[in-house]
Amino acid sequence: MNYLDKLKKAAEEKREREQTTVQRQAQQEKDFSKRVKPALQHLHRYLYDLIQHLKYLKPEITVSFMLTGYGKVDNFRQSEYRIHYLAEEIKGDFVVRCTCIAPFKFRFEKRQERDAQEQRKYLQNHGITFHYVEIPDSRYRFSKALFEVEPIIHADFLFEGDMQNGAINLTVKNFNALGQCHYLIKPEEVNEPFLDNLAKYIVREPNNLVLHERYYLPSEYREKLEEIKKEKDYEAFEEWLNVMNESLEEELDKRKKRKLFDFFRRDKK
């Protein structure tokens, strides 16, 4: 196979891959519009109505949180319910938020600089507001750090349409504990019993809500995989380029030999 034929074959294979990708994406979009988006809209309508009633009734809901580096904090009161669409309203993604507020600020100290920095990072990662002061010793070295933490924790329920998997992704943040939990909701599961149990779950009443855990890759690992993918793509491109160069060299070598052969034939004549 000569160089041009190899290029034609590579181009044809690329067109086939692109066509397959386009067809798969079209099918995913069709499935999303038919199954996922209506379920997402049903969820939004139900939760919107729920929140309007919670705002009016203001039920007494208390919760405790365990804070790493400090301990258990009691008497947070859950209130201030909100619901809003994200930037891509056409897609239908939305978030439900409630705020848990305790009556008093709490204070503590860390006597190791490393512990103090880890505590700062922990509070920042969970969106908790705090005031931080370092106290130096007589030689201006770190002696201790004082923390004053605002008793406010925001709990989020993020609902996102997943076109690739034909499902709804639910990310629950700072609800039963600080941190995130990731779940997957199938469109056909969004029925009245499910919604009823979801409402009870949000207001912390006994419920039979069943949520399927979703594997979630943290952002730092996703970025690393993207880097690896780029490296692999580059390696594949380099390999393809080497093959093409070798083919080109072979073709040029054949042409040189052919010209040399023709030259000697003419010389003999």
N, C-alpha and C positions, 0 to 999 in steps of 0.2 A: 504494500500500500504506500503510495507516494504521499508527500507532505500535504498537498491540497486535499486529497481524499481523507486524510486524517483530520484536517480542519473541518471538512464537511460533516464527517461523522460526529465530531465533538459538538458542532453547532446543532446538529439534529438531536443529539442526546440532551443538550441543554434546553432546546425548545420543548421536548417531550416532558422534561422535569418541570419546566415553567407551566406548561399546560395542565399537568396533573395538580400542581399547587393551586392554580387558579380555579380548577374544578372543585378541589377540596374546600377552598375558602368560600366558594359560592354556595356549596352544600351546607357548610357551617353557618353562613349568614342566613340561609333559608330556615334552617332548624332553629336558630336563635330567635328569629322573628316569629316563628310559629309556636314555639314551646317555651323558651326561656323568658323572653321579654314580657309576655302576658302574665307569667307567674310572678315576675319581679314587680309588675304593676299592681297585681293583686295584693302582694305583700305590702307595697307602699300605701295603698288605699286603706288596708286594714290597720296598719300601724299608725297612720295619720289620724284615723278616728280614735284609736286607743289613746294617743297622746293628748288629743283635745279633751277627752274625759279625765285623764290623769291631771292635766293642768287645772281643771275646774274642781275636782274632788280633793286633790292634794292628800293622798293617803299617807299615813305614817309608816314609813319603811326605814328600818335601821339596819346597818350592816357594819361588820368589823373588817379591818384589813391588817395583814401582817406585813410590816415594813422591814426588809432586810437591813440589819445594822442598828435597828431600834427595838422592834418588837411589835406586839399586837396593839392596835389602836381601835378603841370601841366607839360606839355612838355616832357613827357617820349617818346622816339622814339623807336619803335618796330623794331628789326632786329636780326641778328645772329641766323638764323633758323638752326635747327639740327634735325636729326631723327636717332634713333638707336634701335636695339633689346635689350631686357632685357636679363638676364642671361639664361632664359629658351627659347632659340631661337626656339627649336623644337615645343614648344607650340605656338609661334608666337606673344607673347606680345611685344609691342614696345611703345616708347615715342617720342612725338614731342615736341621740346622745342624752345622757342624764348626768347630773352632777351630785356627788356625795360630799356632804359638808359636815365636819365635826365642830363642836362648840368652841374648842380652844386650840390655839397653836401649840405645838409641842417642840421642846428643845432638848438637845443632847450634844455631846462633844466626842471628838476622836483625838486620841493622843499620839497616833502614828500618822505621819504624813501620807503614807501609801493608803491607809484605811480611809483617811479623809478624802483623798482624790477618788477612790473607788465609790465612796458614799455619794459624792457629788455627781459622778457619772450615772449611778443607779437612779438617783432622783430625777436627773435630767432626762434619762431614757424613758421614764414613765410619766413625763409631763407634769411633775410636781414642782410647784413654786417654793423656793426656800431662800433664806438669807444665810450667808456664809462669811465668817470672819476668822482669819488666822491670827493666833496670839504667839508672838515670838518670845524666846527666852532672853536673858540678859546679854547674850552674844548675838542676838538677832537671828537665831536659828529657830526652826519650827519647834513650837512647844505643844500646841494643841489647836484644834479647829472647833469653832462653835457653830452649830446648825440651829436655825429657827425655821420650822417647816409650816407652811400654810396648810390648814386642814381641809384642803379641797382636792378631790380626785374626780376626774372626768372619765366616765365609762361610755364606751362607744360600741355600737353594733353596725358594722359596715357591710352592706349588701351589694355585691358586684356581679354583673352578668359575665359568665365565662363562656365566650363563644367557642373556644377551642374544645372544651370538654362538654359543652351543651348542658351547663349546670349553673347554679347560683353559688358564689363563694361568700361565706359569712365569716368575718373576722370580728371576734369579741375581744375588746381591750379593757383592762382594769375593771372587770366586773366581779367575778368570784374571787379573784386575786389579781395582784398587779402583774402586768404582762399581757401577752396576746395568745388567744386560742383560735385555731383555724378549722373551719368546717365546710362541708359541701352539702348543698341542698339540691335534690333532684326536682325538676319542675313539677312532676306528677305528685310529689309529696306535699305541695302547697295546697292543702285542703282545709276545711273548717276545723277538724280536730287538731291538725298541726298548728294552725294559727291560734287556736284557743290555748294550747299548751305553751306556745311561744309567748303569748301575752302574760301568762302566769309566771313564766321564767323571768321575764323582764321585771315584774313587780315582786319577785322572790317569794312566790307562793308555791306550795307543793304542786308538782306537775309531772307529766309523763313524756316530756319532750325528748325525742331521739334525734341526735345530731351526729352525722358521720364525720369523723376527724379527717381533715385534709392535710396531706403532706405539704409542708411549706418550707421552701428553701430560703434562708435569710439572705438579705440583699448582698452582704459581703461575699457569700458563696456564689450567688448568681453572677456577680461581677467577675469573680475568678473564673467561672465557667465560660463567660463571654470572652475573656482574655485567652483561655485555652483554645476556644473555638476559632478565634481569629488566628492564633498561631497555627492551628491545624489547617485552616483554610490557606494560610500563607505557604505552609509546607506542601500542601497538595498542589497549589499553583506553581511552586518551585519545581516540584516533581514533573508536572505537566510540561513546564517550560523546558526542562532538561530533555524530556523525551522529544519535544518538538525540535529542539536544537540538534539533537543527535540525528533525527530524521532529515533535517535540513543539510547537515554535514554529509550524510550518506548520499543525499540527492546531488549535492554539489560535487562530491567525489566521483559519482557515476558520470556526471556531465563532463568533468575534466578528463576522465578516462576515455569517454566517447569522443571528445574533441581530439585527444591525443591519438586515438585509434584512427580517426578520420584523416588526421594529418599524415600519418605514416602511409595510409592507403593511397592518398593523393601523391605522396612523394614517390611511391613505388611505380605509380602510373607514369 
